[in-house]
Amino acid sequence: MWQQYLDDNHDRFFEEYLDLVRIPSISSLPEHMADVEKAAEWTATRLTAAGIENVEIMPTGGHPVVYGDWLHAGDDKPTLLIYAHFDVQPADPYELWDTPPFEPTIRDGRVYARGASDDKGGLVTPIFAVEALLQTTKKLPINIKFCLEGQEEIGSPQLPPFMAEHKEKFACDLVASADGLQWSETEPMLVVALKGLCAVEISVRGPKGDLHSGLHGGVIQNPLEALANIIASFRTTDGKIAVEGFFDEVVELTAEDREKIAAVPFDGPAYKDQLGVTDFYGEPDYTTRERNWARPTLEINGMWGGFQGDGTKTVLPSEAHAKVTCRLVANQDPHQIEQLLIDHIKKHAPVGVTVDVRAGRGVAYPFLMDSDHPANQIAAEVLTELYGQSPYFVRVGGSVPVIPMFQKELGADTINFGWTVGDENLHAPNEFFRLANFKRGMRGYCMLFERLATADLGNK
Amino acid sequence: MWQQYLDDNHDRFFEEYLDLVRIPSISSLPEHMADVEKAAEWTATRLTAAGIENVEIMPTGGHPVVYGDWLHAGDDKPTLLIYAHFDVQPADPYELWDTPPFEPTIRDGRVYARGASDDKGGLVTPIFAVEALLQTTKKLPINIKFCLEGQEEIGSPQLPPFMAEHKEKFACDLVASADGLQWSETEPMLVVALKGLCAVEISVRGPKGDLHSGLHGGVIQNPLEALANIIASFRTTDGKIAVEGFFDEVVELTAEDREKIAAVPFDGPAYKDQLGVTDFYGEPDYTTRERNWARPTLEINGMWGGFQGDGTKTVLPSEAHAKVTCRLVANQDPHQIEQLLIDHIKKHAPVGVTVDVRAGRGVAYPFLMDSDHPANQIAAEVLTELYGQSPYFVRVGGSVPVIPMFQKELGADTINFGWTVGDENLHAPNEFFRLANFKRGMRGYCMLFERLATADLGNK
């Protein structure tokens, strides 16, 4: 029934989606504040029109969050929170766009516009799915809440305190993120892990000022050399991170985990070409992809001190600095790892210099969800039906702070249920979204809602 | 006899010296080219007036050299080449001078002016000494040549090719540098060693561009970490330089050398305070002063790569760079040490990155002269008489390229025979020269000429 409704109303839904895409809701630019607000209003209005109740535009201190719910499925049914965002990246450089970024243009079965894929295509599909179900069955198979936000492209700075304040309102059994990628146009994926993040900055101070290397050579500890030794101490000669306690909380990969990772296509030579390196490098006993997806990393992001100009300056520098970040995996706690780094650096501080370590601002927690989680199994069934192929279980080396935030604040895992493909020029000129995925997305959400109705997500 | 002449003509000599000091012969500033020329002409005229023959202003391609000789002492007498320079440092910032830098002012037994001490006070003393001897004895006890130059303060760039071209003209048995320091107002010194210099620049290249540390973390060798490991490899954990072959040509200190060094006053706590460090650091088994004066050093002058701004940027940098110089001692060859550094760096280049090493422009050779050399013994006698205390035998951590150049091009050692004291604001506002040293210098050169007449400097 809902399938017929989706078909019958496809052109209207599509036009509505294009209306949203036309709003230049760039969250990072002050001159587009009103446009972000306008996109929030469009979203609230559209939720209400779909039959969602209690819709409100909630202030966060920054760009707003749009809430709405439909909670009449009964207490024995799970509550799903749907996450997406209505803000977009800036569109410059405008001259590199083939058609204007906020005038969506259809070519070759694709909609070209800023935000067409990230994330307005994702945002509308569950709303239209809700309308189709409510119009055809007068009810939804599960309880549904929406958390649609307007500051994702600037890092969602107000979202964690906002969510902590509104835990009750957003309480749910599961989150579905409509801000997610699929592996390719024809291959689906589910994301079961994201990395966390922490940062420290090291400052090594030696003599009061830069010294003449002749007059004072051989006399003091060189801060640059001291820093190089500290950095060299972070890893054993075979490439393993040597910070004491670093791996203590790491959830080790099982044989099954490693099989799932190995099942995902990986073209080593092509990847090397892409990066421009001759060899991969990293922790021993793990594959390149395992290191990238499922092992914590420690990276020097920047390092500097002394003379950087042309030619020679025979100076013993007064100071040396480095910036270090770690990407973390479950169950590493970013604050604890920060402390381990600080302890390690202090322990390896050479004689004759002062070493200060400062924790960076902002951390992210890692995320890990069992691929056998009932919600993943159901999502996998739906994706298999939609794509004709079962999804890859993927781990992501990067950090998506909202997902561990939902885990922390709401106690809910998040399934990846978005329709973007990585080649769609996200954050770049000529962003596009595939029309096939617009249809697939609406159908997918209807199927997901129906199948989750019988799932035990811990709500019983 | 000459002593009486010096006393009788003191005021005239002093006025002549002030005339030279009034010429703003700043070699680094194009607008003072004519002044450097004027100082050369003053010098040539004054040499001739003193009775020096064959005086000429010789072109070098840059600022000129003034040559002159008196070679009638006989073949059995040594030939001494006297070195000094008539150019000066810039005088800015002018507002920090108590009196104008090129209007010499006498206060408290000192002449305040740019160049008063470095090196016009040094330059005139042997000229006036020659005049005193020729006027009173009608001859000089030894053969004398002058090499007075105008580009010392810009590093004497044209001097090495100039000297190589005019080896015959400047051929001598010994050089006396009137561009030299004494330990203090009351304590003389002789310099028996200077350090050489060589430089390399390291560039480590990894991926084509900076990478996202989440998307590509754990995959590649980080160029900054690779560089830190290379730098850490330069030294053993106990502080000794670990570059293979680095010490092979080093002339080890004898027990007597170490005694001479230990005899020179050294106030460790005051020196630490001056530098602002809590501890000295360096090669084990040598004292701080031995390391500074008599042991080769390897120093990182600068190091950089990746993100240096405020906050956090989770980037894997594409490149990392470092600048390295070594101060060398006899008999290390700077070109050979450069090659050892290059070999070491290549050998320690980690997998997954490309490491380029480039030798820096310009090297300096080390200088070492036996403190028992007959010229040093004679100079020591003269200094002991002048100061009432025997000189310290000092080694210098810095490089003075002209001195090893004389050794290389003319096969002649150089004795330190200048009158500057380190506290005289060289290269700084309110430079001054002590009147007592003006007198002492003229007397000292007369005594040196007389005593060298009986020395065997290899000329026999």
Contacts between the chains, C-beta under 8 A, distances in Angstrom:
chain1	res1	chain2	res2	distance
A	195	B	214	6.1
A	195	B	217	7.5
A	197	B	214	7.8
A	197	B	314	7.0
A	199	B	312	4.7
A	206	B	277	6.3
A	207	B	275	4.5
A	207	B	276	5.2
A	207	B	277	5.5
A	208	B	275	6.6
A	208	B	276	3.2
A	209	B	276	7.6
A	211	B	275	6.8
A	212	B	398	6.9
A	213	B	297	7.2
A	213	B	299	4.8
A	213	B	301	6.9
A	213	B	325	6.1
A	213	B	327	6.3
A	214	B	195	6.1
A	214	B	197	7.8
A	214	B	327	5.9
A	214	B	396	7.3
A	214	B	397	4.6
A	214	B	398	2.9
A	214	B	399	6.0
A	215	B	292	8.0
A	215	B	397	5.6
A	215	B	398	5.8
A	216	B	275	6.7
A	216	B	292	6.8
A	216	B	397	7.1
A	217	B	195	7.5
A	217	B	291	7.9
A	217	B	292	6.2
A	217	B	297	4.0
A	217	B	299	6.1
A	217	B	327	4.8
A	217	B	397	5.1
A	218	B	282	4.8
A	218	B	283	6.8
A	218	B	288	7.7
A	218	B	291	3.4
A	218	B	292	4.7
A	218	B	295	5.8
A	218	B	297	4.4
A	218	B	327	7.7
A	218	B	397	7.0
A	219	B	271	7.8
A	219	B	275	7.3
A	219	B	280	5.7
A	219	B	281	7.6
A	219	B	282	6.4
A	219	B	288	5.7
A	219	B	291	6.6
A	219	B	292	5.2
A	220	B	275	6.4
A	220	B	277	5.3
A	220	B	280	6.5
A	220	B	281	5.6
A	220	B	282	7.6
A	221	B	277	7.6
A	221	B	279	7.3
A	221	B	281	3.9
A	222	B	299	5.9
A	222	B	300	5.6
A	224	B	231	7.3
A	224	B	300	4.1
A	224	B	302	7.4
A	224	B	303	4.8
A	224	B	322	7.7
A	225	B	231	6.1
A	225	B	232	7.7
A	225	B	234	7.5
A	225	B	235	7.1
A	225	B	300	5.3
A	227	B	228	7.4
A	227	B	303	7.7
A	228	B	227	7.4
A	228	B	228	4.2
A	228	B	229	7.7
A	228	B	231	3.7
A	228	B	232	5.0
A	228	B	300	7.2
A	228	B	303	7.2
A	229	B	228	7.8
A	229	B	231	8.0
A	229	B	232	5.0
A	231	B	224	7.3
A	231	B	225	6.1
A	231	B	228	3.7
A	231	B	229	8.0
A	231	B	232	7.9
A	232	B	225	7.7
A	232	B	228	5.1
A	232	B	229	5.0
A	232	B	231	7.9
A	232	B	232	3.9
A	234	B	225	7.5
A	235	B	225	7.1
A	271	B	219	7.8
A	275	B	207	4.5
A	275	B	208	6.6
A	275	B	211	6.8
A	275	B	216	6.7
A	275	B	219	7.3
A	275	B	220	6.4
A	276	B	207	5.2
A	276	B	208	3.2
A	276	B	209	7.6
A	277	B	206	6.3
A	277	B	207	5.5
A	277	B	220	5.3
A	277	B	221	7.6
A	277	B	352	5.9
A	277	B	353	7.9
A	278	B	352	6.8
A	278	B	354	7.8
A	279	B	221	7.3
A	279	B	351	5.2
A	279	B	352	4.2
A	280	B	219	5.7
A	280	B	220	6.4
A	280	B	352	6.9
A	281	B	219	7.6
A	281	B	220	5.7
A	281	B	221	3.9
A	281	B	350	7.6
A	281	B	351	6.0
A	281	B	352	4.0
A	282	B	218	4.7
A	282	B	219	6.4
A	282	B	220	7.6
A	283	B	218	6.8
A	288	B	218	7.8
A	288	B	219	5.7
A	291	B	217	7.9
A	291	B	218	3.4
A	291	B	219	6.6
A	292	B	215	8.0
A	292	B	216	6.9
A	292	B	217	6.2
A	292	B	218	4.7
A	292	B	219	5.2
A	295	B	218	5.7
A	297	B	213	7.2
A	297	B	217	4.0
A	297	B	218	4.4
A	299	B	213	4.8
A	299	B	217	6.1
A	299	B	222	5.9
A	299	B	314	7.5
A	299	B	316	5.8
A	300	B	222	5.6
A	300	B	224	4.1
A	300	B	225	5.3
A	300	B	228	7.2
A	300	B	306	6.8
A	300	B	317	7.8
A	301	B	213	6.9
A	301	B	306	5.3
A	301	B	307	5.0
A	301	B	312	7.3
A	301	B	313	5.8
A	301	B	314	6.4
A	301	B	315	5.2
A	301	B	316	7.6
A	301	B	317	7.0
A	302	B	224	7.4
A	302	B	305	6.9
A	302	B	306	3.5
A	302	B	307	3.8
A	302	B	308	5.1
A	302	B	313	7.3
A	302	B	315	7.6
A	302	B	317	6.9
A	303	B	224	4.8
A	303	B	227	7.7
A	303	B	228	7.2
A	303	B	303	6.3
A	303	B	304	6.8
A	303	B	305	5.8
A	303	B	306	6.2
A	303	B	320	7.1
A	304	B	303	6.8
A	304	B	304	4.3
A	304	B	305	7.5
A	304	B	308	4.9
A	305	B	302	6.9
A	305	B	303	5.8
A	305	B	304	7.5
A	306	B	300	6.8
A	306	B	301	5.3
A	306	B	302	3.6
A	306	B	303	6.2
A	306	B	323	7.3
A	307	B	301	5.0
A	307	B	302	3.8
A	307	B	323	6.1
A	308	B	302	5.1
A	308	B	304	4.9
A	308	B	321	7.5
A	308	B	323	8.0
A	311	B	360	7.5
A	311	B	361	6.8
A	312	B	199	4.7
A	312	B	301	7.3
A	312	B	323	6.9
A	312	B	325	6.3
A	312	B	360	4.8
A	312	B	361	7.1
A	312	B	362	7.1
A	313	B	301	5.8
A	313	B	302	7.3
A	313	B	323	7.5
A	314	B	197	7.0
A	314	B	299	7.5
A	314	B	301	6.3
A	314	B	325	5.2
A	314	B	327	7.9
A	315	B	301	5.2
A	315	B	302	7.6
A	316	B	299	5.8
A	316	B	301	7.6
A	317	B	300	7.8
A	317	B	301	7.1
A	317	B	302	6.9
A	320	B	303	7.1
A	321	B	308	7.5
A	322	B	224	7.7
A	323	B	306	7.3
A	323	B	307	6.1
A	323	B	308	8.0
A	323	B	312	6.9
A	323	B	313	7.6
A	325	B	213	6.1
A	325	B	312	6.3
A	325	B	314	5.2
A	327	B	213	6.3
A	327	B	214	5.9
A	327	B	217	4.8
A	327	B	218	7.7
A	327	B	314	7.9
A	350	B	281	7.6
A	351	B	279	5.2
A	351	B	281	6.0
A	352	B	277	5.9
A	352	B	278	6.8
A	352	B	279	4.3
A	352	B	280	6.9
A	352	B	281	4.0
A	353	B	277	7.9
A	354	B	278	7.8
A	360	B	311	7.5
A	360	B	312	4.8
A	361	B	311	6.8
A	361	B	312	7.1
A	362	B	312	7.0
A	396	B	214	7.3
A	397	B	214	4.6
A	397	B	215	5.7
A	397	B	216	7.1
A	397	B	217	5.1
A	397	B	218	7.0
A	398	B	212	6.8
A	398	B	214	2.9
A	398	B	215	5.7
A	399	B	214	5.9
